Amino acid sequence: MSLNYYLYRLAGFIVPQIPAKFGYRLCRWCGGIAYQVNKPVRATISSNLRRIMGSQTPAAEIERRTRLTFNTIFYNYFDLFRLPDLDDDAVDRLVSVTGWEHVEAALEEGKGIVMTSAHLGNIEVVLYAMLRRGLSITIPVERVEPPELFEYITALRTSHGLKLIPVDGPLIDLIRTLKKQGVAGLAADRDITGTGQIVHFFGYPAQLPDGHIRLALRTGAPLVVGFSRRNSDQRYQAYFLPPYHPPVSGSEEERVTAGMKFILAEMEKAIAQTPEQWTVTVPIWTDQSQPSL
């Protein structure tokens, strides 16, 4: 087994015993070290932020936000490792939800929900809060190596009822989830399988997934867009938009294009509000061969 696996297991043992206030302080210290040491990831994050924040943004502000992004990454790992030890009352205190009536309205259509979001803010604790409200959620995820590490991370994330399936495997479980009035959750900001399309994202061409749109078209399930945000007090804000249905007329590709346009506009607005909480550490735009400021 790899060193990473043992480090994750060690963190999974230690983190739940660390008081949250001290733990987040430790995350900021680790984030500072990673910012200094991991120059390739720092360059990618800076390049991504430059696209989001615009060419007029001073370099010093881009670097400040880059540094804060490392904090967010470590905050999220801290949350992941303590997730199995959180109880319902703790999650109710930590997560504030707005727009839940939109989720309920989508459920009333009787076809399940295709829910899409971005790697923004915190997702692990927010998903727990959604499960607390009675949803059955299935999410395709990227495999990590070695397999033992993937299994351990999966065990952490599914400790409160979330269902994960490999993104490169058969996706029939998503269909089954929708037929049972559940939620099929798909990220809209990373094309892991490379089967998406080139779109304009913050004004630049990027390859992003379209599977969430195609799944909604295939099943007739409404699309619900939701995002999360980490507040300064380390609590979380989740919010959901009204259900969206792609146009009923036009070719399939025209309907997919319309759906993508809607999702991208909402995702750009959400990310632009707190760009340092967007934790994508790989190139997204098609011309990012060697990202740098």
Backbone as numpy.savetxt, mean C-alpha at the origin, in Angstrom:
# Nx Ny Nz CAx CAy CAz Cx Cy Cz
18.91 -21.42 5.90 18.08 -20.22 5.90 18.95 -18.97 5.90
18.40 -17.87 5.36 19.19 -16.66 5.17 19.28 -15.86 6.46
20.27 -14.94 6.47 20.42 -14.03 7.60 19.17 -13.16 7.76
18.59 -12.72 6.63 17.39 -11.89 6.70 16.27 -12.58 7.47
16.12 -13.87 7.23 15.06 -14.61 7.91 15.26 -14.55 9.42
16.47 -14.79 9.87 16.73 -14.78 11.30 16.60 -13.38 11.89
16.98 -12.36 11.12 16.81 -10.99 11.59 15.33 -10.64 11.75
14.51 -11.08 10.80 13.08 -10.85 10.90 12.50 -11.57 12.10
12.91 -12.82 12.32 12.40 -13.56 13.46 12.82 -12.90 14.78
14.05 -12.39 14.81 14.53 -11.71 16.01 13.70 -10.45 16.26
13.46 -9.69 15.20 12.65 -8.48 15.34 11.23 -8.83 15.78
10.69 -9.92 15.25 9.36 -10.33 15.62 9.25 -10.72 17.09
10.37 -11.14 17.68 10.39 -11.47 19.10 10.58 -10.23 19.97
11.44 -9.33 19.53 11.81 -8.17 20.36 10.79 -7.04 20.28
10.34 -6.71 19.07 9.51 -5.51 18.88 8.27 -5.48 19.76
7.49 -6.57 19.89 6.30 -6.50 20.72 6.58 -6.15 22.18
7.83 -6.29 22.62 8.18 -5.99 24.00 8.67 -4.55 24.19
8.76 -3.80 23.08 9.25 -2.43 23.14 8.08 -1.47 23.24
8.08 -0.56 24.21 7.01 0.46 24.27 6.96 1.26 22.98
5.76 1.55 22.52 5.59 2.20 21.22 6.35 3.50 21.11
6.30 4.33 22.14 6.96 5.64 22.09 8.46 5.49 21.86
9.08 4.57 22.61 10.51 4.33 22.43 10.78 3.65 21.09
9.88 2.76 20.68 10.06 2.05 19.42 10.09 2.98 18.22
9.18 3.94 18.19 9.17 4.88 17.07 10.40 5.79 17.10
10.89 6.11 18.29 12.13 6.87 18.38 13.29 6.05 17.82
13.30 4.77 18.13 14.32 3.88 17.60 14.21 3.78 16.08
12.98 3.78 15.57 12.78 3.75 14.11 13.41 4.96 13.44
13.26 6.13 14.06 13.86 7.34 13.47 15.39 7.25 13.46
15.94 6.65 14.49 17.39 6.46 14.54 17.83 5.49 13.45
17.11 4.37 13.30 17.43 3.40 12.24 17.24 4.01 10.86
16.19 4.84 10.72 15.95 5.49 9.45 17.09 6.41 9.05
17.66 7.10 10.04 18.80 7.97 9.76 20.01 7.20 9.28
20.25 6.05 9.89 21.38 5.21 9.47 21.15 4.69 8.05
19.93 4.18 7.81 19.63 3.63 6.47 19.72 4.71 5.40
19.30 5.91 5.74 19.40 7.03 4.79 20.85 7.29 4.40
21.75 7.22 5.35 23.16 7.46 5.08 23.82 6.30 4.34
23.43 5.09 4.67 24.13 3.90 4.18 23.58 3.40 2.85
22.26 3.36 2.72 21.65 2.75 1.54 21.47 3.79 0.43
22.55 4.11 -0.24 22.52 5.17 -1.24 21.67 4.85 -2.46
21.64 3.58 -2.96 20.76 3.30 -4.11 19.29 3.54 -3.81
18.82 3.08 -2.65 17.42 3.30 -2.29 17.16 4.78 -2.06
18.11 5.47 -1.43 17.96 6.91 -1.21 17.82 7.64 -2.54
18.61 7.23 -3.52 18.54 7.88 -4.83 17.19 7.63 -5.50
16.67 6.40 -5.38 15.38 6.09 -5.98 14.26 6.87 -5.32
14.25 6.91 -4.00 13.23 7.67 -3.28 13.31 9.15 -3.65
14.50 9.71 -3.71 14.66 11.12 -4.08 14.15 11.37 -5.49
14.45 10.44 -6.40 13.98 10.59 -7.77 12.47 10.52 -7.84
11.87 9.59 -7.10 10.41 9.50 -7.06 9.79 10.78 -6.51
10.37 11.30 -5.42 9.85 12.51 -4.81 9.97 13.72 -5.74
11.03 13.75 -6.52 11.20 14.85 -7.47 10.05 14.87 -8.46
9.60 13.71 -8.91 8.47 13.64 -9.83 7.19 14.11 -9.14
7.01 13.70 -7.90 5.79 14.02 -7.17 5.73 15.50 -6.83
6.84 16.05 -6.33 6.85 17.39 -5.78 7.18 18.47 -6.81
7.69 18.06 -7.97 7.92 19.01 -9.04 9.35 19.51 -9.11
9.76 19.89 -10.30 11.14 20.30 -10.54 11.51 21.59 -9.84
10.49 22.38 -9.44 10.75 23.66 -8.78 11.07 23.49 -7.30
10.87 22.30 -6.75 11.10 22.06 -5.33 12.60 22.09 -5.04
13.04 22.86 -4.03 14.46 22.90 -3.70 15.02 21.52 -3.36
16.27 21.30 -3.73 16.91 20.01 -3.46 16.92 19.69 -1.98
17.07 20.70 -1.14 17.11 20.47 0.30 15.77 19.92 0.80
14.67 20.38 0.22 13.36 19.88 0.63 13.15 18.45 0.15
13.63 18.14 -1.05 13.56 16.76 -1.54 14.32 15.83 -0.60
15.51 16.25 -0.19 16.32 15.41 0.71 15.67 15.29 2.08
15.04 16.35 2.55 14.35 16.27 3.84 13.22 15.25 3.78
12.46 15.29 2.71 11.35 14.33 2.56 11.89 12.91 2.35
13.01 12.80 1.66 13.63 11.48 1.49 13.99 10.88 2.83
14.59 11.71 3.67 14.96 11.25 5.02 13.72 10.81 5.79
12.63 11.56 5.68 11.39 11.22 6.39 10.78 9.93 5.84
10.98 9.67 4.55 10.46 8.42 3.98 11.12 7.22 4.63
12.40 7.30 4.91 13.07 6.21 5.62 12.43 6.00 6.99
12.07 7.09 7.67 11.37 6.95 8.94 10.08 6.16 8.76
9.30 6.53 7.73 8.03 5.87 7.49 8.23 4.38 7.25
9.24 4.02 6.49 9.51 2.61 6.21 9.76 1.85 7.50
10.56 2.41 8.39 10.85 1.73 9.65 9.64 1.74 10.58
8.86 2.82 10.57 7.61 2.82 11.34 6.72 1.65 10.92
6.62 1.45 9.62 5.74 0.40 9.10 6.25 -0.99 9.46
7.56 -1.18 9.44 8.11 -2.46 9.89 7.83 -2.68 11.38
7.98 -1.62 12.15 7.69 -1.72 13.58 6.24 -2.14 13.80
5.33 -1.55 13.05 3.92 -1.92 13.15 3.69 -3.37 12.73
4.38 -3.80 11.68 4.22 -5.17 11.20 4.63 -6.18 12.26
5.78 -5.94 12.90 6.28 -6.90 13.87 5.44 -6.95 15.15
4.76 -5.88 15.47 3.93 -5.90 16.67 2.46 -6.21 16.36
2.14 -6.40 15.07 0.76 -6.62 14.67 0.10 -7.80 15.37
0.76 -8.98 15.46 0.07 -10.11 16.11 -0.29 -9.85 17.56
0.42 -8.92 18.22 0.18 -8.65 19.63 -0.80 -7.52 19.87
-1.24 -6.85 18.81 -2.27 -5.82 18.97 -3.63 -6.48 19.15
-4.45 -5.92 20.01 -5.79 -6.44 20.17 -6.80 -5.46 19.58
-8.07 -5.87 19.62 -9.10 -5.07 18.98 -9.20 -3.67 19.58
-9.12 -3.58 20.89 -9.23 -2.26 21.54 -8.10 -1.34 21.12
-6.88 -1.88 21.02 -5.74 -1.07 20.61 -5.94 -0.53 19.20
-6.44 -1.37 18.30 -6.65 -0.93 16.92 -7.76 0.11 16.85
-8.80 -0.07 17.64 -9.88 0.93 17.66 -9.36 2.29 18.12
-8.39 2.29 19.04 -7.81 3.55 19.50 -6.87 4.15 18.46
-6.21 3.30 17.69 -5.16 3.77 16.79 -5.69 4.25 15.44
-6.80 3.70 14.99 -7.26 3.96 13.61 -8.56 4.75 13.61
-8.55 5.85 12.87 -9.75 6.65 12.63 -10.15 6.46 11.17
-11.42 6.18 10.94 -11.91 5.87 9.58 -12.98 6.88 9.18
-12.83 7.43 8.00 -13.87 8.28 7.42 -14.28 7.69 6.07
-15.52 7.90 5.70 -16.02 7.40 4.44 -16.44 5.94 4.47
-16.62 5.38 5.68 -17.01 3.97 5.75 -18.38 3.74 5.11
-19.21 4.77 5.10 -20.52 4.62 4.46 -20.39 4.30 2.98
-19.27 4.70 2.36 -19.06 4.38 0.95 -18.76 2.89 0.78
-18.04 2.31 1.73 -17.78 0.87 1.70 -19.10 0.12 1.87
-19.91 0.56 2.80 -21.19 -0.10 3.04 -22.09 0.01 1.81
-22.08 1.17 1.15 -22.89 1.34 -0.06 -22.44 0.39 -1.15
-21.13 0.21 -1.28 -20.61 -0.72 -2.29 -21.02 -2.16 -1.97
-20.98 -2.53 -0.70 -21.37 -3.88 -0.30 -22.84 -4.16 -0.60
-23.67 -3.13 -0.50 -25.09 -3.30 -0.75 -25.40 -3.69 -2.20
-24.43 -3.49 -3.09 -24.65 -3.89 -4.48 -24.61 -5.40 -4.65
-24.05 -6.10 -3.66 -24.11 -7.56 -3.66 -23.11 -8.26 -4.54
-22.05 -7.57 -4.97 -21.06 -8.19 -5.85 -19.65 -8.15 -5.26
-19.56 -7.89 -3.96 -18.25 -7.72 -3.36 -17.66 -6.38 -3.73
-16.42 -6.16 -3.35 -15.74 -4.89 -3.64 -14.34 -5.16 -4.18
-14.00 -4.50 -5.26 -12.61 -4.41 -5.69 -12.07 -3.12 -5.07
-11.17 -3.27 -4.11 -10.64 -2.11 -3.41 -9.20 -1.88 -3.85
-8.87 -0.64 -4.11 -7.52 -0.33 -4.55 -6.95 0.83 -3.74
-5.62 0.81 -3.60 -4.95 1.82 -2.81 -3.51 1.95 -3.30
-2.71 2.65 -2.52 -1.29 2.82 -2.81 -0.49 2.47 -1.58
0.83 2.32 -1.75 1.72 2.06 -0.62 1.95 3.38 0.12
0.90 3.83 0.77 0.89 5.16 1.37 0.50 5.05 2.84
1.27 5.71 3.69 0.95 5.68 5.12 1.19 4.31 5.71
0.22 3.84 6.45 0.30 2.52 7.07 -0.79 1.64 6.51
-0.48 0.38 6.21 -1.49 -0.50 5.68 -1.83 -1.63 6.63
-0.85 -2.12 7.40 -1.08 -3.31 8.21 -2.14 -3.08 9.28
-2.00 -2.03 10.07 -2.95 -1.78 11.15 -4.30 -1.34 10.58
-4.28 -0.60 9.48 -5.53 -0.16 8.86 -6.32 -1.35 8.34
-5.64 -2.33 7.76 -6.34 -3.53 7.30 -6.98 -4.26 8.47
-6.30 -4.29 9.59 -6.86 -4.90 10.80 -8.14 -4.18 11.19
-8.13 -2.85 11.11 -9.32 -2.08 11.44 -10.47 -2.41 10.49
-10.17 -2.66 9.23 -11.20 -3.02 8.27 -11.74 -4.42 8.57
-10.86 -5.34 8.92 -11.31 -6.68 9.30 -12.22 -6.61 10.53
-11.90 -5.69 11.44 -12.71 -5.49 12.64 -14.15 -5.11 12.30
-14.33 -4.51 11.13 -15.67 -4.08 10.72 -16.39 -5.16 9.91
-15.86 -6.37 9.92 -16.56 -7.50 9.34 -16.24 -7.85 7.91
-15.24 -7.19 7.32 -14.89 -7.49 5.94 -14.01 -8.74 5.85
-14.19 -9.47 4.76 -13.29 -10.56 4.39 -12.41 -10.03 3.26
-11.11 -10.01 3.47 -10.20 -9.33 2.53 -9.15 -10.30 2.01
-8.97 -10.32 0.70 -7.93 -11.12 0.05 -7.06 -10.19 -0.79
-5.75 -10.31 -0.63 -4.81 -9.42 -1.32 -3.70 -10.23 -1.98
-3.42 -10.01 -3.27 -2.24 -10.62 -3.89 -0.98 -9.88 -3.46
0.08 -10.61 -3.15 1.31 -9.99 -2.67 2.51 -10.56 -3.42
3.56 -9.76 -3.45 4.81 -10.16 -4.10 5.54 -11.17 -3.22
6.07 -12.20 -3.84 6.88 -13.17 -3.11 8.22 -12.54 -2.74
8.75 -12.95 -1.61 10.10 -12.58 -1.23 10.89 -13.85 -0.97
12.18 -13.75 -1.11 13.06 -14.90 -0.90 13.84 -14.73 0.39
14.15 -15.83 1.08 13.79 -17.21 0.76 12.33 -17.51 1.11
11.82 -18.66 0.71 10.42 -18.99 1.00 10.07 -18.94 2.48
11.03 -19.28 3.34 10.76 -19.25 4.78 10.46 -17.83 5.26
11.14 -16.85 4.65 10.90 -15.46 5.02 9.52 -15.03 4.53
9.16 -15.43 3.33 7.84 -15.12 2.79 6.75 -15.70 3.69
6.95 -16.93 4.13 5.97 -17.57 5.01 5.86 -16.84 6.35
6.98 -16.38 6.88 6.95 -15.69 8.16 6.26 -14.34 8.04
6.59 -13.57 7.00 5.94 -12.28 6.79 4.44 -12.47 6.58
4.09 -13.51 5.82 2.68 -13.81 5.59 1.97 -14.12 6.91
2.64 -14.87 7.78 2.05 -15.21 9.08 1.81 -13.95 9.91
2.74 -13.00 9.87 2.55 -11.75 10.59 1.34 -10.99 10.05
1.26 -10.87 8.75 0.23 -10.05 8.13 -1.16 -10.69 8.22
-1.21 -12.01 8.29 -2.50 -12.69 8.32 -2.93 -13.08 9.74
-2.26 -12.53 10.74 -2.52 -12.94 12.12 -3.91 -12.56 12.63
-4.60 -11.66 11.91 -5.94 -11.27 12.36 -7.01 -11.53 11.29
-6.72 -12.44 10.36 -7.76 -12.86 9.42 -7.59 -12.42 7.98
-6.62 -11.57 7.69 -6.36 -11.19 6.31 -5.90 -12.41 5.51
-6.32 -12.50 4.26 -5.88 -13.60 3.39 -4.96 -13.05 2.31
-3.77 -13.63 2.18 -2.80 -13.23 1.17 -2.60 -14.37 0.18
-2.46 -14.02 -1.09 -2.14 -15.00 -2.12 -0.98 -14.46 -2.96
-0.11 -15.33 -3.48 1.01 -14.84 -4.30 0.50 -14.17 -5.58
1.07 -13.03 -5.90 0.60 -12.28 -7.07 0.92 -13.01 -8.36
1.91 -13.91 -8.35 2.28 -14.63 -9.56 1.58 -15.98 -9.66
0.63 -16.25 -8.80 -0.12 -17.50 -8.83 -1.51 -17.28 -9.40
-2.33 -18.33 -9.45 -3.71 -18.18 -9.93 -4.50 -17.26 -9.01
-5.28 -16.38 -9.63 -6.01 -15.37 -8.88 -7.48 -15.73 -8.69
-7.82 -17.03 -8.82 -9.20 -17.47 -8.67 -9.74 -17.12 -7.29
-8.83 -17.04 -6.29 -9.29 -16.70 -4.94 -9.89 -15.31 -4.87
-9.45 -14.41 -5.75 -10.04 -13.07 -5.78 -11.49 -13.14 -6.25
-11.73 -13.96 -7.27 -13.09 -14.14 -7.78 -13.97 -14.76 -6.69
-13.44 -15.77 -6.01 -14.21 -16.42 -4.95 -14.53 -15.46 -3.82
-13.57 -14.60 -3.48 -13.80 -13.62 -2.43 -14.94 -12.68 -2.80
-14.95 -12.22 -4.04 -16.01 -11.31 -4.49 -17.37 -12.01 -4.48
-17.39 -13.27 -4.89 -18.66 -14.00 -4.91 -19.21 -14.18 -3.50
-18.33 -14.15 -2.51 -18.76 -14.28 -1.10 -18.96 -12.91 -0.45
-19.07 -11.86 -1.27 -19.29 -10.50 -0.78 -18.10 -9.96 0.00
-16.91 -10.42 -0.37 -15.70 -9.95 0.28 -15.02 -8.86 -0.52
-13.80 -8.55 -0.09 -13.01 -7.48 -0.71 -11.77 -8.08 -1.36
-11.58 -7.78 -2.63 -10.35 -8.11 -3.34 -9.51 -6.84 -3.39
-8.40 -6.83 -2.67 -7.59 -5.62 -2.58 -6.37 -5.68 -3.48
-6.20 -4.68 -4.33 -5.07 -4.63 -5.25 -4.42 -3.25 -5.22
-3.10 -3.23 -5.15 -2.37 -1.96 -5.16 -2.39 -1.37 -6.56
-2.46 -0.05 -6.64 -2.54 0.64 -7.93 -1.23 1.32 -8.31
-0.19 1.20 -7.47 1.02 1.99 -7.72 2.26 1.16 -7.99
2.13 -0.17 -8.11 3.28 -1.00 -8.47 2.84 -2.12 -9.38
3.44 -2.18 -10.57 3.12 -3.23 -11.54 4.10 -4.38 -11.37
3.88 -5.19 -10.35 4.82 -6.26 -10.00 4.93 -7.30 -11.10
3.81 -7.63 -11.73 3.81 -8.68 -12.76 4.24 -8.17 -14.13
4.34 -6.86 -14.30 4.73 -6.30 -15.59 3.67 -6.43 -16.67
2.41 -6.57 -16.28 1.32 -6.76 -17.25 0.42 -5.53 -17.35
0.81 -4.43 -16.72 -0.01 -3.23 -16.76 0.19 -2.43 -18.03
0.08 -1.12 -17.92 0.19 -0.28 -19.10 0.91 1.02 -18.76
1.37 1.68 -19.82 2.04 2.96 -19.66 1.00 4.07 -19.55
1.09 4.82 -18.47 0.16 5.92 -18.23 0.96 7.13 -17.78
0.30 8.27 -17.74 0.96 9.47 -17.22 0.65 9.59 -15.73
1.71 9.59 -14.94 1.60 9.62 -13.48 2.43 10.80 -13.00
1.79 11.79 -12.42 2.44 13.05 -12.05 3.12 13.69 -13.26
2.50 13.49 -14.44 2.98 14.14 -15.65 4.08 13.42 -16.40
4.49 12.24 -15.94 5.56 11.49 -16.59 5.09 10.06 -16.87
5.58 9.46 -17.97 5.14 8.09 -18.29 5.64 7.07 -17.27
4.71 6.25 -16.80 5.02 5.22 -15.82 4.22 3.97 -16.16
4.81 2.82 -15.86 4.07 1.56 -16.06 3.41 1.18 -14.74
2.08 1.16 -14.76 1.31 0.87 -13.55 0.27 -0.21 -13.84
-0.17 -0.92 -12.81 -1.09 -2.04 -13.02 -2.49 -1.58 -13.39
-3.19 -2.43 -14.12 -4.60 -2.15 -14.44 -5.50 -3.32 -14.05
-4.94 -4.27 -13.30 -5.71 -5.46 -12.94 -6.94 -5.15 -12.10
-6.88 -4.11 -11.26 -8.04 -3.76 -10.44 -9.21 -3.31 -11.31
-8.90 -2.57 -12.38 -9.96 -2.13 -13.29 -10.54 -3.32 -14.04
-9.67 -4.18 -14.55 -10.13 -5.33 -15.33 -10.94 -6.30 -14.47
-10.55 -6.46 -13.21 -11.30 -7.34 -12.32 -12.70 -6.77 -12.07
-12.79 -5.46 -11.88 -14.10 -4.84 -11.68 -14.97 -4.99 -12.92
-14.39 -4.83 -14.11 -15.15 -4.99 -15.34 -15.62 -6.43 -15.51
-14.76 -7.38 -15.19 -15.09 -8.79 -15.37 -16.21 -9.24 -14.44
-16.20 -8.74 -13.22 -17.13 -9.23 -12.20 -18.32 -8.32 -11.97
-18.23 -7.08 -12.42 -19.29 -6.12 -12.13 -19.22 -5.54 -10.74
-18.17 -5.88 -9.99 -18.03 -5.37 -8.63 -17.64 -3.90 -8.66
-18.15 -3.10 -7.74 -17.75 -1.69 -7.68 -16.31 -1.55 -7.21
-15.68 -0.49 -7.67 -14.33 -0.14 -7.22 -14.43 0.87 -6.08
-13.72 0.60 -5.00 -13.64 1.56 -3.91 -12.18 1.92 -3.71
-11.88 3.21 -3.77 -10.53 3.70 -3.57 -10.39 4.16 -2.13
-9.34 3.70 -1.47 -9.09 4.11 -0.09 -7.61 4.33 0.16
-7.30 5.23 1.06 -5.90 5.52 1.39 -5.74 5.64 2.90
-4.51 5.52 3.34 -4.23 5.71 4.76 -3.15 6.76 4.93
-3.14 7.34 6.09 -2.15 8.37 6.41 -1.75 8.21 7.87
-0.46 8.32 8.13 0.05 8.26 9.50 0.10 9.68 10.06
-0.55 9.89 11.19 -0.53 11.20 11.81 0.71 11.39 12.67
0.96 12.60 13.09 2.17 12.90 13.85 2.20 12.20 15.21
1.03 11.82 15.73 0.97 11.12 17.01 1.03 9.60 16.85
1.40 9.14 15.63 1.53 7.72 15.31 0.18 6.99 15.33
-0.89 7.74 15.20 -2.19 7.13 14.93 -2.42 7.19 13.42
-3.47 6.53 12.99 -3.65 6.34 11.56 -5.02 6.84 11.12
-5.05 7.44 9.95 -6.29 7.92 9.35 -6.53 7.15 8.06
-7.66 6.47 7.97 -8.04 5.79 6.74 -9.28 6.47 6.18
-9.33 6.63 4.87 -10.51 7.24 4.28 -10.83 6.56 2.95
-12.13 6.50 2.65 -12.62 5.80 1.48 -13.49 6.72 0.65
-13.39 6.58 -0.67 -14.16 7.38 -1.61 -15.42 6.63 -2.02
-16.40 7.34 -2.58 -17.62 6.66 -3.05 -17.31 5.59 -4.10
-18.15 4.57 -4.19 -17.91 3.51 -5.19 -17.83 4.08 -6.60
-16.94 3.49 -7.37 -16.74 3.92 -8.76 -17.07 2.76 -9.69
-17.78 3.06 -10.78 -18.07 2.06 -11.80 -17.52 2.56 -13.14
-16.72 1.76 -13.81 -16.25 2.16 -15.14 -17.43 2.39 -16.08
-17.25 3.19 -17.12 -18.36 3.45 -18.05 -18.94 2.16 -18.61
-20.24 2.16 -18.85 -20.90 0.95 -19.36 -20.75 0.83 -20.87
-20.41 1.92 -21.54 -20.28 1.89 -23.00 -18.82 1.99 -23.40
-18.56 1.66 -24.65 -17.20 1.70 -25.17 -16.56 0.33 -25.17
-15.39 0.24 -25.82 -14.66 -1.02 -25.83 -14.07 -1.29 -24.44
-13.61 -2.52 -24.25 -13.02 -2.85 -22.95 -11.83 -1.94 -22.65
-10.99 -1.71 -23.67 -9.81 -0.88 -23.44 -10.19 0.57 -23.14
-11.24 1.07 -23.76 -11.70 2.43 -23.46 -12.22 2.52 -22.03
-12.90 1.47 -21.60 -13.42 1.45 -20.23 -12.29 1.33 -19.21
-11.28 0.53 -19.55 -10.11 0.41 -18.68 -9.40 1.76 -18.58
-9.25 2.43 -19.71 -8.57 3.73 -19.73 -9.31 4.74 -18.87
-10.62 4.74 -18.95 -11.41 5.67 -18.13 -11.23 5.36 -16.65
-11.24 4.08 -16.31 -11.03 3.69 -14.92 -9.65 4.07 -14.42
-8.64 3.86 -15.24 -7.28 4.23 -14.86 -7.16 5.73 -14.64
-7.79 6.50 -15.49 -7.73 7.96 -15.35 -8.30 8.39 -14.01
-9.41 7.79 -13.62 -10.02 8.13 -12.33 -9.12 7.73 -11.17
-8.62 6.50 -11.18 -7.79 6.01 -10.08 -6.51 6.83 -9.96
-5.86 7.11 -11.09 -4.61 7.86 -11.06 -4.80 9.26 -10.49
-5.89 9.91 -10.85 -6.14 11.26 -10.34 -6.29 11.25 -8.82
-7.00 10.25 -8.29 -7.18 10.17 -6.84 -5.88 9.79 -6.14
-5.11 8.91 -6.78 -3.85 8.49 -6.18 -2.85 9.64 -6.15
-2.82 10.43 -7.21 -1.92 11.59 -7.23 -2.28 12.58 -6.12
-3.57 12.82 -5.93 -3.98 13.75 -4.87 -3.57 13.23 -3.50
-3.76 11.94 -3.26 -3.44 11.37 -1.95 -1.94 11.39 -1.68
-1.15 10.97 -2.65 0.30 10.93 -2.47 0.88 12.34 -2.31
0.36 13.28 -3.08 0.89 14.66 -3.01 0.69 15.29 -1.64
-0.31 14.84 -0.88 -0.55 15.40 0.45 0.55 15.03 1.43
1.04 13.80 1.37 2.11 13.34 2.26 3.09 12.48 1.47
3.87 13.08 0.57 4.74 12.29 -0.30 5.78 11.48 0.46
6.18 11.94 1.65 7.17 11.21 2.44 6.59 9.93 3.04
5.28 9.73 2.90 4.66 8.50 3.38 4.40 7.51 2.26
4.85 7.84 1.06 4.73 6.89 -0.06 5.99 6.03 -0.06
5.87 4.76 0.30 7.04 3.93 0.59 7.45 3.03 -0.57
7.28 3.50 -1.78 7.77 2.76 -2.95 9.25 3.07 -3.12
10.08 2.04 -3.08 11.53 2.24 -3.13 12.15 1.71 -4.41
11.32 1.51 -5.44 11.81 1.06 -6.73 11.40 2.10 -7.78
12.10 2.14 -8.93 11.70 3.08 -9.98 10.29 2.77 -10.49
9.49 3.79 -10.67 8.13 3.65 -11.17 8.02 4.19 -12.59
8.74 5.26 -12.87 8.64 5.90 -14.17 9.56 5.23 -15.18
9.16 5.24 -16.43 9.83 4.42 -17.45 11.23 4.90 -17.79
11.57 6.14 -17.48 12.89 6.65 -17.83 13.84 6.68 -16.61
13.48 5.94 -15.55 14.32 5.93 -14.35 15.29 4.76 -14.39
16.27 4.84 -15.24 17.26 3.75 -15.31 18.30 3.87 -14.19
18.72 5.08 -13.90 19.70 5.31 -12.83 19.25 6.54 -12.07
18.27 6.37 -11.17 17.67 7.53 -10.53 18.65 8.35 -9.73
18.52 9.65 -9.83 19.35 10.58 -9.05 18.66 11.93 -9.07
19.10 12.79 -8.17 18.55 14.15 -8.14 19.11 14.97 -9.31
